[in-house]
Amino acid sequence: MAKLRVLVVDDSASVGRAAKEHLEADGYRVSAVQSGEAALAAVESEKPDLILLDMRLPDSSGFQVCEKMR
């Protein structure tokens, strides 16, 4: 069975790193990015199964990023 892909989007490196470590320990493939722009690029290139999206990012709001992802 293929591992599910998770994208963690959080402007805090420590939060992203912690989320990544915990999810990988549970068997997920995880990418972590720190901006809305990076999240949009990662969605295109990695096609994640799940996105954990912070609402306050340095370059836009999580709501704006979510709207663009749709």
C-alpha positions in Angstrom: 0.0 0.0 0.0 1.4 3.4 -1.0 2.1 5.9 1.8 -0.2 8.9 1.8 1.3 12.2 1.1 0.8 15.1 3.5 1.8 18.7 2.9 2.3 20.8 6.1 2.1 24.6 5.5 3.2 26.7 8.5 5.4 29.7 8.8 7.0 28.4 12.0 9.9 26.1 11.1 9.7 24.4 14.5 5.9 23.6 14.1 6.5 22.3 10.6 9.4 20.2 11.7 7.4 18.7 14.7 4.4 17.9 12.5 6.6 16.3 9.9 8.4 14.1 12.5 5.2 12.9 14.1 3.5 12.2 10.8 6.5 10.4 9.3 6.6 8.3 12.5 3.1 7.2 11.7 4.1 6.2 8.2 3.1 9.2 6.1 5.3 10.9 3.4 5.5 14.5 4.5 6.7 17.8 2.9 6.8 21.0 4.9 6.8 24.5 3.5 6.6 28.0 5.1 4.7 30.2 2.7 1.6 30.3 0.6 3.6 30.6 -2.6 5.7 27.5 -1.7 2.4 25.6 -0.8 0.9 26.3 -4.2 4.1 25.1 -5.9 4.2 22.0 -3.7 0.5 21.2 -4.5 1.3 21.3 -8.2 4.5 19.2 -8.0 3.6 16.7 -5.2 -0.1 16.2 -5.4 -0.6 15.7 -1.7 -3.5 13.6 -0.3 -3.9 15.9 2.7 -2.8 19.5 3.4 -2.4 20.9 6.9 -2.6 24.7 6.3 -1.8 27.5 8.8 -4.2 30.4 8.4 -1.5 33.1 9.1 1.3 32.9 6.6 3.9 35.6 5.8 2.8 36.2 2.2 -0.9 35.6 2.3 -3.7 34.2 4.5 -4.4 30.5 4.6 -7.9 31.2 3.3 -6.4 32.9 0.2 -4.1 29.9 -0.4 -6.9 27.5 0.0 -9.0 29.4 -2.5 -6.2 29.4 -5.0 -5.7 25.6 -4.5 -9.3 24.9 -5.4 
